[in-house]
Amino acid sequence: MKVRHSAAIYFAVQGVAVIAWWLVLYFVPSTRQHFVLEKTSETSLMAFWLADLSFLGIGSLATAVLCWRDHEYSRIAAWFVTGAISYAAVYCFAFTLITDVGWLGVTLMFPSMIWSGVFAVGLSFEKTMFREAAETSTNWILVKTLTQIIVIWSVILVVFPYLITIVEDKLGIIRLQFPFQRPFAAIIFVAISSLGVWGSIVMSRIGKGTPLPLDHAKHLVVLGPYGFVRNPMAVSGVGQGLAVALLLGSPLVAAYALMGSLVWQLIFRPLEEDDLEIRFGDEYVEYCKNVKCWIPRFSAYQTDGTADSSNSVDSPLGKM
């Protein structure tokens, strides 16, 4: 339900924004120069008005109402809007690659495509997104976890920031520069990445699962970094993104990292926490009362249990 309300608010804002944007373009013609797809013509831009207002503007508002009312068609509507914004964004991107004009519009469309898509995913798979890892050896779980880390980090922290900086250069956005910038950023990146690796290893060895929802841990893990903050890998991911932004001096990469944190906070965190509460009940509720999601504790959370489920001094991994 939390995700549906967040989705309703998002689609309402998106619908209003699309309608307002077209009103500005119509009544203030001078603004069109920032969004045209061709240097000598406004036709290719203004031809989008009917499709945009119908499918994105009105479509987003309709989706907002359906989500708020928890209607059975809310998921279909969310995917409809996602398809509309995705087609428009990719088409404009291809057009812009040919003409080298219209980068601002593309930059604004892609976040909308991502937000619409992740809300559609959250609404559609809220009950089936989480699945326990199959029974297997700890070493194989570690291999899967480390493979996921390599692939996901390569895409999220290398490929996407590189593409963002290309767009940033097209828009003429000035990069941040100061002495010792790269060494400072590298130190932060290594430090915050260590938290993510530590959390992943503890999740694999104690929880018997990987960080992915479709292959998640079997046991509630409150050991190691989880004794200080509930989601060390989420904290690490946001920190890594900001460290990469600092390394590149890129404002857009910083915005990208913060957007990722909001996506997790508004969509995937509520779904994950609802699943954990269903599976672990009062044990998880008590854990949440004592350990914050984003703000670390000064001392590790202690439970009365076995070494494999607590931060007691007897725990074999409690001092990792």
URBEL-V506613 format. One line per field, one symbol per residue. ss: DSSP state (a for helix, b for strand, c for the rest). burial: 1 if it has 16 or more other ideal C-beta (glycine too) atoms within 10 Angstrom, else 0. Layout:
ss: ???
burial: ???
//
This chain:
ss: caaaaaaaaaaaaaaaaaaaaaaaaaacaaaaaacccbccbcaaaaccaaaaaaaaaaaaaaaaaaaacccccaaaaaaaaaaaaaaaaaaaaaaaaaacccaaaaaaaaaaaaaaaaaaaaaacccccccbcccccaaaaaaaaaaaaaaaaaaaaaaaaaaaaaaaaaacccccccccaaaaaaaaaaaaaaaaaaaaaaaaaaacccccaaabcccccccaaaaccccaaaaaaaaaaaaaaaaaccaaaaaaaaaaaaaaaaaaaaaaaaaaaaaacaaaaaaaaaccccccccccccccccaaaccccccccccc
burial: 00110111011101100110110010000000001110000000110100011011101111110111000001101111111111011001101100001110111011011111111111100100110010000000110110001000000110011001101101000000000000001001100110111111111111111110101110111111111111111111111111111111110111011001101111111111111100100011001000100000000110100000111000101100
//
